[in-house]
Amino acid sequence: MTHNILKHIETLTQQREINLLDLSITSALVQLLRPRIVRLRQLYNRETGLAAVTTAWNDGTHSQCLPDTPTESDFEPVAASPGLHACLERHGAFAEVNSDTQAHHYWFPVYMHDAPYACVEIVSDGMLSAPRKGMVAGIMGVYRNFLSLLEESQRDGLTGLANRKAFDRSLRRLLTTIATQGSVLEERRTATGRDNWLAIVDVDHFKTVNDCHGHLHGDRVLIEVAGIMRKTFRVQDRIFRFGGDEFIILIRQTASGHVATSLERFRREVENHAFAAQDKTERLTVSVGYSKITASDTPTTVLGHADNAHYYAKKHGRNRVCSYNQLLAKGSLMQSAS
């Protein structure tokens, strides 16, 4: 048993993708415990309350992990799951027996920075012994510590947003998902009118900000802009610091009108924000260019499309939001070479 545990820990720590780490932890627990099923749920604070998303599951025969960031339909209120809710209320492991199926449900929470991050659910035909529950708790501790290292490696040190390395991986995963599940996603898109989008943002005249007030003030501006972005966009949208004063947003499963509204709301929030500069405040603006992500896109083409719209916004007055697809339709931009 000890040898098997060590082998699974070795496999866990070989992962460099969080979704594959989630899949590995469910696989390890299935092989060690032989339960009915293991589910790993990630937890999100939303305006409507704490919600859970199943990021990986394994029933011993089949397994699956969420390939990318969740969509709106993936969120489930924690309050709808009494076992999960009780586990988080206790701030520790919780067990219950389903009166209909007689299955034993065990919940083990994962906390990051004193906040609930995830929870693993193990459904078993029989009770787990104390040593086995201790083994699960130990493995989840390894998962938490390695997850913390992975998250740190993909986090921008100044703003706390995801960094460029995380963006490259996220965009590749999204494009792969669109390519491999094209017909399914197209049916969903047709039914809901929702698409995926990429937006490029930068702070207008940011060099002047640094030159006039110094780089420490420039850093504070970037931190405040990042804070405005967090408040403006949804949990399932991914925000990245691409480099310097440039940010990228991956906006998931949103209609064209809604993505334009969200980006315009963000632009106004920045414009109306008072940035402290020495003994006074200053007003700053941002320019935004965005493009729809399609099945035929590569990372280079989708970035190029959004960058063309962003460049158009900068050259035509700044402090504006420009859509590549709309500019193309109006003839204001030429079709980019693929």
Residue pairs with C-beta under 8 A, 6 or more apart in sequence:
1 32
4 31
4 32
5 32
5 135
5 139
8 24
8 28
8 31
8 32
8 139
9 139
9 142
11 24
11 28
12 21
12 24
12 25
12 28
12 142
12 143
12 146
13 142
13 146
15 21
15 24
15 146
15 150
16 150
17 169
18 147
18 150
18 151
19 55
19 56
19 65
19 66
19 67
19 68
19 173
20 65
21 143
21 146
21 147
21 150
22 40
22 42
22 55
22 56
22 65
22 66
23 56
23 58
23 63
23 64
23 65
25 40
25 56
25 120
25 139
25 140
25 143
26 38
26 39
26 40
26 56
26 57
26 58
26 63
26 120
27 58
27 63
28 139
29 35
29 38
29 58
29 120
29 122
29 136
29 139
30 37
30 38
30 58
30 59
30 60
30 63
32 135
32 139
33 122
33 124
33 128
33 132
33 136
34 60
35 60
35 122
35 123
35 124
35 125
36 59
36 60
36 103
36 123
36 124
36 125
37 57
37 58
37 59
37 60
37 122
37 123
38 57
38 58
38 59
38 120
38 121
38 122
38 123
39 54
39 56
39 57
39 120
39 121
39 123
40 54
40 55
40 56
40 57
40 118
40 119
40 120
40 121
41 52
41 53
41 54
41 55
41 84
41 118
41 119
41 120
41 121
42 52
42 53
42 55
42 117
42 118
43 50
43 51
43 52
43 78
43 88
43 116
43 117
43 118
43 119
44 50
44 51
44 52
44 53
44 70
44 75
44 235
45 235
46 75
46 235
48 77
49 77
49 78
49 79
50 77
50 78
50 79
50 88
50 116
51 75
51 76
51 77
51 78
52 75
52 76
52 77
52 78
52 81
52 84
52 119
53 66
53 70
53 74
53 75
53 76
54 66
54 74
54 76
55 65
55 66
55 118
56 63
56 64
56 65
56 66
57 63
57 64
66 74
67 173
67 176
67 177
68 170
68 173
68 174
68 177
68 252
69 170
69 236
69 237
69 238
69 250
69 252
70 235
70 236
70 252
71 236
71 252
71 253
72 236
72 253
74 236
75 236
78 84
78 85
78 88
79 85
82 96
83 94
83 96
83 105
83 107
83 121
84 107
84 119
84 121
86 94
86 96
86 107
87 93
87 94
87 107
87 108
87 109
87 119
88 109
88 116
88 119
91 109
91 111
92 109
93 106
93 107
93 108
93 109
93 133
93 137
94 106
94 107
95 104
95 105
95 106
95 107
95 128
96 104
96 105
97 103
97 104
97 105
98 104
98 105
103 123
103 124
103 125
104 123
104 124
104 125
104 126
104 127
104 128
105 121
105 122
105 123
106 121
106 122
106 123
106 124
106 128
106 133
106 136
107 119
107 120
107 121
108 119
108 120
108 122
108 136
108 137
108 140
109 116
109 118
109 119
110 116
110 117
110 118
110 119
110 120
110 140
110 143
110 144
110 147
111 117
111 144
112 144
112 147
112 148
112 151
117 144
117 147
120 136
120 140
122 128
122 136
128 136
153 165
154 162
154 163
154 165
154 166
154 169
155 161
155 162
155 163
155 166
156 162
156 163
156 240
156 241
158 219
158 222
158 223
158 241
159 222
159 223
159 226
159 241
160 226
161 226
161 229
161 239
161 240
161 241
161 247
162 170
162 238
162 239
162 240
162 241
163 240
163 241
164 240
164 241
164 242
164 243
166 240
167 238
167 240
167 242
167 248
167 250
168 299
170 238
170 240
170 250
171 198
171 250
171 299
171 302
172 299
174 196
174 250
174 293
175 293
175 297
175 298
175 299
175 302
177 185
178 185
178 196
178 293
178 294
178 295
178 297
179 295
182 295
185 295
186 295
188 194
188 253
189 195
192 253
192 255
193 255
193 256
194 253
194 254
194 255
195 253
195 254
195 255
195 256
195 259
195 292
195 293
196 250
196 251
196 252
196 253
196 254
196 292
196 293
197 249
197 250
197 251
197 254
197 259
197 290
197 291
197 292
197 293
198 248
198 249
198 250
198 251
198 290
198 291
198 293
198 302
198 303
198 305
198 306
199 248
199 249
199 251
199 259
199 263
199 288
199 289
199 290
199 306
200 242
200 246
200 247
200 248
200 288
200 289
200 290
200 303
200 306
200 307
200 309
200 310
201 229
201 246
201 247
201 248
201 249
201 266
201 286
201 287
201 288
201 310
202 244
202 245
202 246
202 247
202 286
202 287
202 310
203 209
203 221
203 222
203 225
203 245
203 284
203 285
203 286
204 284
204 285
204 286
204 287
204 314
204 318
204 319
205 284
205 318
206 218
206 221
206 244
206 245
209 217
209 218
209 221
209 282
209 284
210 217
210 218
212 277
213 277
213 278
217 277
217 278
218 245
220 275
220 276
221 245
221 275
221 284
222 241
222 245
224 273
224 275
225 245
225 247
225 270
225 286
226 239
226 241
226 247
228 266
228 269
228 270
228 273
229 239
229 247
229 249
229 266
230 239
231 269
232 262
232 265
232 266
232 269
233 239
233 249
233 251
233 262
233 266
234 252
236 252
236 253
237 249
237 250
237 251
237 252
238 249
238 250
238 252
239 247
239 248
239 249
240 247
240 248
240 249
240 250
241 247
242 248
248 306
249 263
249 290
251 259
251 262
251 290
254 262
256 292
256 323
256 325
259 290
260 321
260 323
263 288
263 290
263 321
264 321
266 286
266 288
267 285
267 286
267 288
267 319
267 320
267 321
270 284
270 285
270 286
271 283
271 284
271 285
271 286
271 319
273 283
273 284
274 281
274 282
274 283
275 281
275 282
275 283
275 284
285 318
285 319
286 319
287 310
287 313
287 314
287 318
287 319
287 320
287 322
288 310
288 313
288 320
288 321
288 322
289 306
289 307
289 308
289 309
289 310
289 311
289 312
289 313
289 321
289 322
289 323
289 324
290 306
290 309
290 321
290 322
290 323
290 324
291 302
291 305
291 306
291 309
291 323
291 324
291 325
292 324
292 325
293 302
294 302
296 338
297 305
298 338
301 336
301 338
304 336
305 324
305 336
306 324
308 324
308 327
308 333
308 336
309 322
309 323
309 324
309 327
309 333
310 322
312 322
312 327
312 332
312 333
313 320
313 321
313 322
316 322
324 333
327 333
328 334
328 335
